[in-house]
Amino acid sequence: MITVANLVKNFGKNHVLKNINLTIEAGKVTAVVGPNGSGKTTLIKTILGLVRPTSGIIEVDGTIVKDDYLYRNKIGYMPQIARYPENLTGNEIISLIKSIRNSNEFDDAEILSSLKLTPEMEKPFKNLSGGTKQKISALIAFAFNPKIIILDEPTAGLDPISSSYFKDLVLKQKEQKKTIILTSHLMNEVQELSDEIIFLLEGEIKFKGSVQSLLEDKNETKLERAIAELMSQNQNSS
């Protein structure tokens, strides 16, 4: 379980997160959605410990984030843009990550096969396509068998076949009761994968609940339309 209490993050005079309070339940897929600049990535990075909050407390499985960096061993993270040493091959990057994590618990066979990655793993990272770089990032996020998986725009750059395989991987992790957080601008993807949804607007939570409850509340069958209505209501009331 991940708990966020009274979280504030300011960058100078820019108030990015405004008193965020939420609980992300274990064993579910929670989507964080909102327009560009709403604070989605900043929220994720505070949970990861990559951004220090201005104030507030974040706990991951009872560990206060600022007190113990070792909680990150429980997390697999797939950033929106994969950045790894350009001259290393995919296999060398994996070896490096294993060394950093000090872990031999790495099961990559199924992911390599489903994402058609094996032929690409001996090529330098700089020579790979954007989609293949994303696949390697997905491999690193999933293959250490993490308890918590955080995915930031995970299917950006993936072709339709790879995107379909990737969604299957997420659903398989969901069946294993992993805690998964994802951001995406693709509402059909969010509707397909997610149990819960957090809608951020200008650094504030405007909705938190199940996908089904939002659809019922807005009397819609498609999440994209429900989110559009939610955005419109909040913009009109501001």
LUMMARDREN-233980 format. One record per residue (C-alpha): z, y, x. Coordinates in Angstrom, 2 decimals, always signed. Layout:
<rs>
<r><pz>Z</pz><py>Y</py><px>X</px></r>
...
</rs>
This chain:
<rs>
<r><pz>+0.00</pz><py>+0.00</py><px>+0.00</px></r>
<r><pz>-0.78</pz><py>+3.54</py><px>+1.15</px></r>
<r><pz>+1.37</pz><py>+6.42</py><px>-0.05</px></r>
<r><pz>+0.52</pz><py>+10.10</py><px>+0.39</px></r>
<r><pz>+3.19</pz><py>+12.68</py><px>-0.45</px></r>
<r><pz>+2.79</pz><py>+16.47</py><px>-0.57</px></r>
<r><pz>-0.13</pz><py>+16.36</py><px>+1.86</px></r>
<r><pz>-1.49</pz><py>+19.73</py><px>+2.97</px></r>
<r><pz>-4.19</pz><py>+20.31</py><px>+5.57</px></r>
<r><pz>-5.37</pz><py>+23.75</py><px>+6.59</px></r>
<r><pz>-8.00</pz><py>+24.59</py><px>+9.18</px></r>
<r><pz>-7.11</pz><py>+28.19</py><px>+9.91</px></r>
<r><pz>-7.41</pz><py>+30.01</py><px>+6.60</px></r>
<r><pz>-9.41</pz><py>+27.18</py><px>+5.06</px></r>
<r><pz>-7.18</pz><py>+25.13</py><px>+2.74</px></r>
<r><pz>-8.87</pz><py>+21.72</py><px>+2.79</px></r>
<r><pz>-6.18</pz><py>+19.54</py><px>+1.16</px></r>
<r><pz>-3.76</pz><py>+21.11</py><px>-1.30</px></r>
<r><pz>-0.55</pz><py>+19.20</py><px>-1.97</px></r>
<r><pz>-2.09</pz><py>+15.75</py><px>-2.39</px></r>
<r><pz>+0.12</pz><py>+13.06</py><px>-3.92</px></r>
<r><pz>-1.21</pz><py>+9.57</py><px>-4.49</px></r>
<r><pz>-0.65</pz><py>+5.86</py><px>-4.09</px></r>
<r><pz>-3.46</pz><py>+3.52</py><px>-3.10</px></r>
<r><pz>-2.63</pz><py>+0.07</py><px>-4.38</px></r>
<r><pz>-2.89</pz><py>-2.99</py><px>-2.16</px></r>
<r><pz>-5.60</pz><py>-5.51</py><px>-2.93</px></r>
<r><pz>-7.91</pz><py>-3.12</py><px>-4.75</px></r>
<r><pz>-11.04</pz><py>-1.11</py><px>-3.98</px></r>
<r><pz>-10.35</pz><py>+2.60</py><px>-4.35</px></r>
<r><pz>-13.22</pz><py>+5.08</py><px>-4.20</px></r>
<r><pz>-12.67</pz><py>+8.67</py><px>-3.11</px></r>
<r><pz>-15.42</pz><py>+10.82</py><px>-4.60</px></r>
<r><pz>-16.24</pz><py>+14.49</py><px>-4.95</px></r>
<r><pz>-18.83</pz><py>+17.06</py><px>-3.90</px></r>
<r><pz>-19.41</pz><py>+18.02</py><px>-0.27</px></r>
<r><pz>-16.47</pz><py>+19.99</py><px>+1.09</px></r>
<r><pz>-13.99</pz><py>+18.57</py><px>-1.41</px></r>
<r><pz>-11.77</pz><py>+17.06</py><px>+1.32</px></r>
<r><pz>-12.78</pz><py>+13.38</py><px>+1.14</px></r>
<r><pz>-13.35</pz><py>+12.80</py><px>+4.85</px></r>
<r><pz>-10.32</pz><py>+14.89</py><px>+5.83</px></r>
<r><pz>-8.13</pz><py>+12.78</py><px>+3.54</px></r>
<r><pz>-9.45</pz><py>+9.59</py><px>+5.13</px></r>
<r><pz>-8.95</pz><py>+10.94</py><px>+8.64</px></r>
<r><pz>-5.35</pz><py>+11.90</py><px>+7.91</px></r>
<r><pz>-4.70</pz><py>+8.33</py><px>+6.75</px></r>
<r><pz>-6.30</pz><py>+7.07</py><px>+9.96</px></r>
<r><pz>-4.23</pz><py>+9.46</py><px>+12.06</px></r>
<r><pz>-7.36</pz><py>+11.17</py><px>+13.38</px></r>
<r><pz>-6.37</pz><py>+14.48</py><px>+11.77</px></r>
<r><pz>-2.79</pz><py>+15.72</py><px>+11.77</px></r>
<r><pz>-1.69</pz><py>+17.13</py><px>+8.42</px></r>
<r><pz>-0.28</pz><py>+20.64</py><px>+8.20</px></r>
<r><pz>+2.55</pz><py>+19.16</py><px>+6.14</px></r>
<r><pz>+3.32</pz><py>+16.09</py><px>+4.10</px></r>
<r><pz>+3.94</pz><py>+12.41</py><px>+4.72</px></r>
<r><pz>+1.57</pz><py>+9.44</py><px>+4.82</px></r>
<r><pz>+2.88</pz><py>+5.87</py><px>+4.80</px></r>
<r><pz>+0.83</pz><py>+2.74</py><px>+5.41</px></r>
<r><pz>+2.69</pz><py>-0.43</py><px>+4.42</px></r>
<r><pz>+5.97</pz><py>+1.43</py><px>+4.80</px></r>
<r><pz>+5.14</pz><py>+2.88</py><px>+8.23</px></r>
<r><pz>+5.07</pz><py>+6.67</py><px>+8.49</px></r>
<r><pz>+1.75</pz><py>+7.42</py><px>+10.16</px></r>
<r><pz>+2.97</pz><py>+10.10</py><px>+12.55</px></r>
<r><pz>+5.75</pz><py>+7.85</py><px>+13.90</px></r>
<r><pz>+3.85</pz><py>+4.73</py><px>+14.96</px></r>
<r><pz>+0.17</pz><py>+4.49</py><px>+15.90</px></r>
<r><pz>+0.28</pz><py>+0.67</py><px>+15.91</px></r>
<r><pz>-0.23</pz><py>+0.66</py><px>+12.13</px></r>
<r><pz>-3.91</pz><py>+1.21</py><px>+12.94</px></r>
<r><pz>-4.15</pz><py>-2.43</py><px>+14.03</px></r>
<r><pz>-4.13</pz><py>-3.26</py><px>+10.31</px></r>
<r><pz>-7.17</pz><py>-1.06</py><px>+9.64</px></r>
<r><pz>-10.91</pz><py>-1.60</py><px>+9.96</px></r>
<r><pz>-12.83</pz><py>+1.68</py><px>+9.86</px></r>
<r><pz>-16.53</pz><py>+2.31</py><px>+9.32</px></r>
<r><pz>-17.33</pz><py>+6.00</py><px>+9.88</px></r>
<r><pz>-20.22</pz><py>+7.73</py><px>+8.18</px></r>
<r><pz>-21.97</pz><py>+8.18</py><px>+11.53</px></r>
<r><pz>-21.59</pz><py>+5.42</py><px>+14.12</px></r>
<r><pz>-20.83</pz><py>+6.79</py><px>+17.58</px></r>
<r><pz>-20.33</pz><py>+4.36</py><px>+20.45</px></r>
<r><pz>-21.23</pz><py>+4.46</py><px>+24.18</px></r>
<r><pz>-25.00</pz><py>+4.89</py><px>+24.19</px></r>
<r><pz>-25.76</pz><py>+2.72</py><px>+27.22</px></r>
<r><pz>-23.76</pz><py>-0.31</py><px>+26.08</px></r>
<r><pz>-25.33</pz><py>-3.14</py><px>+24.12</px></r>
<r><pz>-23.93</pz><py>-4.22</py><px>+20.79</px></r>
<r><pz>-22.20</pz><py>-7.20</py><px>+22.41</px></r>
<r><pz>-20.71</pz><py>-4.98</py><px>+25.11</px></r>
<r><pz>-19.38</pz><py>-2.59</py><px>+22.46</px></r>
<r><pz>-17.74</pz><py>-5.51</py><px>+20.67</px></r>
<r><pz>-16.13</pz><py>-6.66</py><px>+23.94</px></r>
<r><pz>-14.86</pz><py>-3.13</py><px>+24.53</px></r>
<r><pz>-13.33</pz><py>-2.91</py><px>+21.04</px></r>
<r><pz>-11.70</pz><py>-6.32</py><px>+21.47</px></r>
<r><pz>-10.13</pz><py>-5.10</py><px>+24.70</px></r>
<r><pz>-8.89</pz><py>-1.86</py><px>+23.12</px></r>
<r><pz>-7.43</pz><py>-3.69</py><px>+20.14</px></r>
<r><pz>-6.06</pz><py>-6.44</py><px>+22.40</px></r>
<r><pz>-7.18</pz><py>-8.97</py><px>+19.82</px></r>
<r><pz>-9.15</pz><py>-12.20</py><px>+19.91</px></r>
<r><pz>-9.15</pz><py>-12.47</py><px>+16.12</px></r>
<r><pz>-12.81</pz><py>-11.70</py><px>+15.62</px></r>
<r><pz>-15.01</pz><py>-13.58</py><px>+13.16</px></r>
<r><pz>-18.53</pz><py>-12.22</py><px>+13.30</px></r>
<r><pz>-20.77</pz><py>-15.20</py><px>+12.53</px></r>
<r><pz>-21.23</pz><py>-14.56</py><px>+8.80</px></r>
<r><pz>-21.71</pz><py>-10.80</py><px>+9.24</px></r>
<r><pz>-24.22</pz><py>-11.21</py><px>+12.08</px></r>
<r><pz>-26.19</pz><py>-13.62</py><px>+9.92</px></r>
<r><pz>-26.07</pz><py>-11.73</py><px>+6.63</px></r>
<r><pz>-26.96</pz><py>-8.38</py><px>+8.20</px></r>
<r><pz>-29.61</pz><py>-9.92</py><px>+10.51</px></r>
<r><pz>-27.87</pz><py>-8.42</py><px>+13.54</px></r>
<r><pz>-28.04</pz><py>-11.20</py><px>+16.14</px></r>
<r><pz>-31.42</pz><py>-10.17</py><px>+17.68</px></r>
<r><pz>-30.22</pz><py>-6.57</py><px>+18.07</px></r>
<r><pz>-26.93</pz><py>-7.21</py><px>+19.85</px></r>
<r><pz>-28.41</pz><py>-7.30</py><px>+23.37</px></r>
<r><pz>-30.16</pz><py>-3.94</py><px>+23.00</px></r>
<r><pz>-28.60</pz><py>-0.65</py><px>+24.23</px></r>
<r><pz>-26.99</pz><py>+1.25</py><px>+21.37</px></r>
<r><pz>-29.17</pz><py>+4.30</py><px>+22.06</px></r>
<r><pz>-32.31</pz><py>+2.25</py><px>+21.34</px></r>
<r><pz>-31.19</pz><py>+1.06</py><px>+17.92</px></r>
<r><pz>-32.26</pz><py>+2.49</py><px>+14.57</px></r>
<r><pz>-29.75</pz><py>+4.43</py><px>+12.49</px></r>
<r><pz>-29.47</pz><py>+1.53</py><px>+10.06</px></r>
<r><pz>-28.77</pz><py>-1.00</py><px>+12.82</px></r>
<r><pz>-26.09</pz><py>+1.29</py><px>+14.26</px></r>
<r><pz>-24.47</pz><py>+1.31</py><px>+10.82</px></r>
<r><pz>-24.57</pz><py>-2.49</py><px>+10.74</px></r>
<r><pz>-22.73</pz><py>-2.68</py><px>+14.08</px></r>
<r><pz>-20.18</pz><py>-0.24</py><px>+12.71</px></r>
<r><pz>-19.76</pz><py>-2.50</py><px>+9.67</px></r>
<r><pz>-19.34</pz><py>-5.51</py><px>+11.95</px></r>
<r><pz>-16.52</pz><py>-3.77</py><px>+13.83</px></r>
<r><pz>-14.84</pz><py>-2.72</py><px>+10.57</px></r>
<r><pz>-14.83</pz><py>-6.20</py><px>+9.01</px></r>
<r><pz>-14.74</pz><py>-8.81</py><px>+11.76</px></r>
<r><pz>-11.16</pz><py>-8.28</py><px>+13.01</px></r>
<r><pz>-9.88</pz><py>-9.47</py><px>+9.61</px></r>
<r><pz>-8.04</pz><py>-6.21</py><px>+8.88</px></r>
<r><pz>-5.62</pz><py>-5.88</py><px>+6.00</px></r>
<r><pz>-7.01</pz><py>-2.42</py><px>+5.14</px></r>
<r><pz>-10.69</pz><py>-1.43</py><px>+5.31</px></r>
<r><pz>-11.84</pz><py>+2.19</py><px>+5.18</px></r>
<r><pz>-15.55</pz><py>+2.85</py><px>+4.60</px></r>
<r><pz>-17.00</pz><py>+6.37</py><px>+4.79</px></r>
<r><pz>-20.44</pz><py>+6.49</py><px>+3.12</px></r>
<r><pz>-21.02</pz><py>+2.89</py><px>+4.26</px></r>
<r><pz>-24.54</pz><py>+2.27</py><px>+2.94</px></r>
<r><pz>-26.04</pz><py>+5.52</py><px>+4.26</px></r>
<r><pz>-28.99</pz><py>+4.51</py><px>+6.41</px></r>
<r><pz>-29.11</pz><py>+0.90</py><px>+5.22</px></r>
<r><pz>-32.28</pz><py>-0.51</py><px>+3.68</px></r>
<r><pz>-31.99</pz><py>-2.01</py><px>+0.17</px></r>
<r><pz>-31.67</pz><py>-5.61</py><px>+1.39</px></r>
<r><pz>-28.99</pz><py>-4.77</py><px>+3.96</px></r>
<r><pz>-27.21</pz><py>-2.61</py><px>+1.39</px></r>
<r><pz>-27.11</pz><py>-5.56</py><px>-1.00</px></r>
<r><pz>-25.73</pz><py>-7.88</py><px>+1.70</px></r>
<r><pz>-23.17</pz><py>-5.23</py><px>+2.63</px></r>
<r><pz>-21.94</pz><py>-4.94</py><px>-0.96</px></r>
<r><pz>-21.53</pz><py>-8.71</py><px>-1.03</px></r>
<r><pz>-19.33</pz><py>-8.44</py><px>+2.08</px></r>
<r><pz>-17.19</pz><py>-5.80</py><px>+0.37</px></r>
<r><pz>-16.83</pz><py>-7.92</py><px>-2.77</px></r>
<r><pz>-15.84</pz><py>-10.93</py><px>-0.66</px></r>
<r><pz>-13.13</pz><py>-8.86</py><px>+1.04</px></r>
<r><pz>-12.02</pz><py>-7.72</py><px>-2.41</px></r>
<r><pz>-11.65</pz><py>-11.37</py><px>-3.48</px></r>
<r><pz>-9.37</pz><py>-11.85</py><px>-0.46</px></r>
<r><pz>-7.14</pz><py>-9.04</py><px>-1.78</px></r>
<r><pz>-7.89</pz><py>-6.63</py><px>+1.05</px></r>
<r><pz>-7.09</pz><py>-2.96</py><px>+0.44</px></r>
<r><pz>-10.39</pz><py>-1.09</py><px>+0.59</px></r>
<r><pz>-11.00</pz><py>+2.66</py><px>+0.50</px></r>
<r><pz>-14.56</pz><py>+3.94</py><px>+0.32</px></r>
<r><pz>-16.36</pz><py>+7.22</py><px>-0.07</px></r>
<r><pz>-19.85</pz><py>+7.39</py><px>-1.47</px></r>
<r><pz>-22.22</pz><py>+9.80</py><px>-3.17</px></r>
<r><pz>-23.86</pz><py>+6.83</py><px>-4.91</px></r>
<r><pz>-22.05</pz><py>+6.47</py><px>-8.20</px></r>
<r><pz>-23.79</pz><py>+3.21</py><px>-9.12</px></r>
<r><pz>-22.37</pz><py>+1.78</py><px>-5.87</px></r>
<r><pz>-18.90</pz><py>+3.09</py><px>-6.70</px></r>
<r><pz>-19.09</pz><py>+1.65</py><px>-10.21</px></r>
<r><pz>-20.21</pz><py>-1.72</py><px>-8.87</px></r>
<r><pz>-17.53</pz><py>-2.07</py><px>-6.19</px></r>
<r><pz>-14.46</pz><py>-0.07</py><px>-7.19</px></r>
<r><pz>-11.35</pz><py>-0.71</py><px>-9.26</px></r>
<r><pz>-9.82</pz><py>+2.75</py><px>-8.93</px></r>
<r><pz>-11.29</pz><py>+6.20</py><px>-8.40</px></r>
<r><pz>-9.89</pz><py>+9.41</py><px>-6.95</px></r>
<r><pz>-11.91</pz><py>+12.52</py><px>-7.75</px></r>
<r><pz>-11.35</pz><py>+15.44</py><px>-5.37</px></r>
<r><pz>-12.50</pz><py>+18.99</py><px>-6.00</px></r>
<r><pz>-11.72</pz><py>+21.84</py><px>-3.61</px></r>
<r><pz>-8.93</pz><py>+19.86</py><px>-1.99</px></r>
<r><pz>-7.16</pz><py>+18.88</py><px>-5.22</px></r>
<r><pz>-7.04</pz><py>+15.63</py><px>-7.15</px></r>
<r><pz>-8.66</pz><py>+16.18</py><px>-10.54</px></r>
<r><pz>-8.64</pz><py>+12.53</py><px>-11.62</px></r>
<r><pz>-6.98</pz><py>+9.32</py><px>-10.45</px></r>
<r><pz>-7.23</pz><py>+6.13</py><px>-12.41</px></r>
<r><pz>-9.39</pz><py>+3.11</py><px>-13.09</px></r>
<r><pz>-13.15</pz><py>+3.40</py><px>-13.27</px></r>
<r><pz>-13.02</pz><py>+1.90</py><px>-16.74</px></r>
<r><pz>-10.48</pz><py>+4.45</py><px>-17.99</px></r>
<r><pz>-12.69</pz><py>+7.32</py><px>-16.79</px></r>
<r><pz>-15.73</pz><py>+5.85</py><px>-18.52</px></r>
<r><pz>-13.78</pz><py>+5.42</py><px>-21.74</px></r>
<r><pz>-12.28</pz><py>+8.90</py><px>-21.52</px></r>
<r><pz>-15.73</pz><py>+10.47</py><px>-21.15</px></r>
<r><pz>-17.36</pz><py>+8.04</py><px>-23.61</px></r>
<r><pz>-19.95</pz><py>+7.05</py><px>-21.02</px></r>
<r><pz>-21.29</pz><py>+3.76</py><px>-19.67</px></r>
<r><pz>-22.51</pz><py>+5.17</py><px>-16.35</px></r>
<r><pz>-20.05</pz><py>+6.55</py><px>-13.81</px></r>
<r><pz>-22.54</pz><py>+9.16</py><px>-12.61</px></r>
<r><pz>-22.54</pz><py>+10.82</py><px>-16.03</px></r>
<r><pz>-18.75</pz><py>+10.61</py><px>-16.35</px></r>
<r><pz>-18.28</pz><py>+12.27</py><px>-12.94</px></r>
<r><pz>-20.82</pz><py>+14.97</py><px>-13.79</px></r>
<r><pz>-18.90</pz><py>+15.75</py><px>-16.98</px></r>
<r><pz>-15.62</pz><py>+15.81</py><px>-15.06</px></r>
<r><pz>-17.08</pz><py>+18.24</py><px>-12.52</px></r>
<r><pz>-18.49</pz><py>+20.44</py><px>-15.25</px></r>
<r><pz>-15.16</pz><py>+20.61</py><px>-17.08</px></r>
<r><pz>-13.27</pz><py>+21.57</py><px>-13.93</px></r>
<r><pz>-15.83</pz><py>+24.20</py><px>-12.92</px></r>
<r><pz>-15.75</pz><py>+25.75</py><px>-16.38</px></r>
<r><pz>-11.95</pz><py>+25.89</py><px>-16.38</px></r>
<r><pz>-11.71</pz><py>+27.51</py><px>-12.94</px></r>
</rs>
